[in-house]
């Protein structure tokens, strides 16, 4: 008597079809994990660093270096090396020296490394490592914030940013390195408050290279206040560390011509060139240069900062800022807050403060993209845009920065994109 042959149950797919379905399902799970799971960043980040190493070498090898400001930096350093200490008399081919003494310190080292302009290729190698070191620190920030991989990848997609670093050798990358280090230290300070002191040092170093780091200052003050639970004494100690670095790095110039140094290195009235303004081609050059326009931008900047300060920056369950400030001033060595907010809340305060400053900046030149590009992955994640919409936002934003020469269409689009992102950041508030 022969054994009965098993038959497939009605409606059940055959084994081969089930196998394909299971394989496709697992593949989709893997793809979903790699794109959306924060845990996958441990795999994605090393791959991106390796990719950037190769890409930067290819860019340097195949795309010609373009001289814009590096010669002027060297001309200014040569005058300083020859003994000039009056900041008002130090200038290069593109104009006077308008950067603080941290810039001078770095470029004196670079002048030796590149033998002036004789070995620019070595300078490009240095800036390649600068880009990669900054990227690794960025990834440390993203890891703490648990960003999904699709956001992290955006940090490596800017054509303009690669150019700013290894094809132009602008000084903005050095400020960005110090600012990323500062943000990373302050996020770690959510568990180790003592890290606020080294963060004050790296922040002061950033300001001493280029003043754009001052856009973070409102966020820095709020973040340190929250991280130290409102201890005014600790806040003042951090301020003392920051001031000490400014005095130390500029000692040669402050001892010789202090007024000239302060007036030139921290000149807030400096005029920018309209033709290179990426963000304000939508207004005429006459409007762009008018003091009333500048005052309007400053007032708008302060107004939006105050809006975020009073409605978004306070820690969860924190009393009103007025009550907190009164308690902190009455007992400056005693905590005025019951708890330290999360690292994500601190990051929101810092990055949004800078982004507000960028939105209302008097001018954004091409190299200024380095000021805030590294923050876009976090800002887009906090905006809660769907992934596809966020990628479209990023692509349009990059097109605005790649447009050459700057145009009114690109400027208008850039303002629309950044304004929409800031609105979403306000509506959604700080991450939990």
JOZI-V499461 format. One record per residue. SS is DSSP state (@ for helix, = for strand, . for the rest). BURIAL is + if it has 9 or more other C-alpha atoms within 8 Angstrom, else -. D_CENTER is the distance of its C-alpha to the mean C-alpha in whole Angstrom. Layout:
SS:BURIAL:D_CENTER
SS:BURIAL:D_CENTER
This chain:
.:-:80
.:-:77
.:-:73
.:-:71
.:-:68
.:-:65
.:-:64
.:-:61
.:-:60
.:-:60
.:-:57
.:-:55
.:-:53
.:-:55
@:-:53
@:-:52
@:-:50
@:+:49
@:-:47
@:-:45
@:-:44
@:-:43
@:-:41
@:-:39
@:-:38
@:-:37
@:-:35
@:-:34
@:-:33
@:-:31
@:-:29
@:+:28
@:+:27
@:+:25
@:+:23
@:+:23
.:+:24
@:+:21
@:-:23
@:+:23
@:+:20
@:-:22
@:-:23
@:+:21
@:+:18
@:-:21
@:-:22
@:+:18
@:+:18
@:-:22
@:-:21
@:+:18
@:+:21
@:-:23
@:-:21
@:+:20
@:-:23
@:-:25
@:+:23
@:+:24
@:-:27
@:-:28
.:-:26
.:-:27
.:-:24
.:-:24
.:-:24
.:-:23
.:+:21
@:+:22
@:+:26
@:+:25
@:+:23
@:+:26
@:+:29
@:+:27
@:+:27
@:-:31
@:+:32
@:+:30
@:-:32
.:-:35
.:-:35
.:+:33
.:+:32
.:+:32
@:+:28
@:+:30
@:-:32
.:+:29
=:+:28
=:+:28
.:-:29
.:-:26
=:-:27
=:+:26
.:+:24
.:-:21
.:+:19
.:+:19
@:+:21
@:+:18
@:+:18
@:+:22
@:+:22
@:-:20
@:+:21
@:+:25
@:-:24
@:+:23
@:+:26
@:-:28
@:+:27
.:+:27
.:+:30
.:+:29
.:+:29
.:-:31
.:+:29
@:+:26
@:-:26
@:+:25
@:+:22
@:+:21
@:+:22
@:-:20
@:+:17
@:+:18
@:-:17
@:+:14
@:+:13
@:+:14
@:+:14
@:+:10
@:+:11
@:+:13
@:+:11
@:+:9
@:+:12
@:+:13
@:+:11
@:+:12
@:+:16
@:+:16
@:+:15
.:-:17
.:+:16
.:+:18
@:+:18
@:+:18
@:+:15
@:+:14
@:+:15
@:+:13
@:+:11
@:-:13
.:-:15
.:+:14
@:-:16
@:+:15
@:+:12
@:+:15
@:+:17
@:+:14
@:+:14
@:+:18
@:+:20
.:+:19
.:+:17
.:+:15
.:+:14
@:+:10
@:+:10
@:+:11
@:+:9
@:+:6
@:+:9
@:+:10
@:+:7
@:+:6
@:+:10
@:+:10
@:+:9
@:+:11
@:+:14
@:+:14
@:+:14
@:+:17
.:+:19
.:+:20
.:-:22
.:-:23
.:+:22
.:-:23
@:+:20
@:+:19
@:+:20
@:-:18
@:+:15
@:+:17
@:+:17
@:+:14
@:+:12
@:+:15
@:+:15
@:+:11
@:+:13
@:+:16
@:+:15
.:+:13
@:+:14
@:-:10
@:+:9
@:-:12
@:+:10
@:+:9
@:+:13
@:-:15
@:+:13
@:+:13
@:+:17
@:+:18
@:+:16
@:+:18
@:+:21
@:+:21
@:+:20
.:+:23
.:+:25
.:+:26
.:+:27
@:+:27
@:-:28
@:+:25
@:+:23
@:-:25
@:+:25
@:+:21
@:+:21
@:-:24
@:+:22
@:+:19
@:+:22
@:-:24
@:+:22
@:+:21
@:+:25
@:-:25
@:+:23
.:+:25
@:-:28
@:-:30
@:+:29
@:+:30
@:-:33
@:-:34
@:+:33
@:+:31
@:-:31
@:+:30
@:+:27
@:+:25
@:-:26
@:+:25
@:+:22
.:+:21
.:+:22
.:-:21
.:-:24
.:-:23
.:-:23
.:-:21
.:-:23
@:+:24
@:-:24
@:+:21
.:+:19
.:+:18
.:+:17
.:+:21
.:+:23
.:+:25
.:-:26
.:-:29
@:-:28
@:-:30
@:-:28
@:+:25
@:+:27
.:-:29
@:-:28
@:-:29
@:+:26
@:+:23
@:-:25
@:-:25
@:+:21
@:+:21
@:-:23
@:+:21
@:+:18
@:-:20
@:-:22
@:+:19
@:+:18
@:-:21
@:+:22
@:+:19
@:+:20
@:+:23
@:-:23
.:+:20
.:+:19
.:+:22
.:+:23
.:-:25
.:-:29
.:+:28
.:-:30
.:-:29
@:-:27
@:-:30
@:-:32
@:+:29
@:+:29
@:-:33
@:+:33
@:+:30
@:-:32
@:-:35
.:+:35
.:+:32
.:+:32
.:-:33
.:+:30
.:+:30
.:+:28
.:-:30
.:-:27
.:+:24
.:+:21
.:-:20
@:+:17
@:+:16
@:+:16
@:+:14
@:+:11
@:+:12
@:+:13
@:+:10
@:+:7
@:+:10
@:+:11
@:+:8
@:+:9
@:+:12
@:+:12
@:+:10
@:+:13
.:+:16
.:-:15
.:-:18
.:+:17
.:+:14
.:+:15
@:+:15
@:+:12
@:+:10
@:+:9
@:+:7
@:+:5
.:+:4
@:-:6
@:+:5
@:-:5
@:+:8
@:+:10
@:+:10
@:+:11
@:+:13
@:+:15
@:+:15
@:+:17
.:-:20
.:-:20
.:-:23
@:-:21
@:-:23
@:-:22
@:+:18
@:-:19
@:-:21
@:+:18
@:+:15
@:-:18
@:+:19
@:+:15
@:+:15
@:+:19
@:+:18
@:+:16
@:-:18
.:+:21
.:-:23
.:-:24
.:+:22
.:+:24
@:+:25
@:-:25
@:+:21
@:+:20
@:+:22
@:+:21
@:+:17
@:+:18
@:-:20
@:+:17
@:+:15
@:+:17
@:-:19
@:+:16
@:+:15
@:-:19
@:+:19
@:+:16
@:+:19
@:-:22
@:+:21
.:-:20
.:+:18
.:-:18
.:-:22
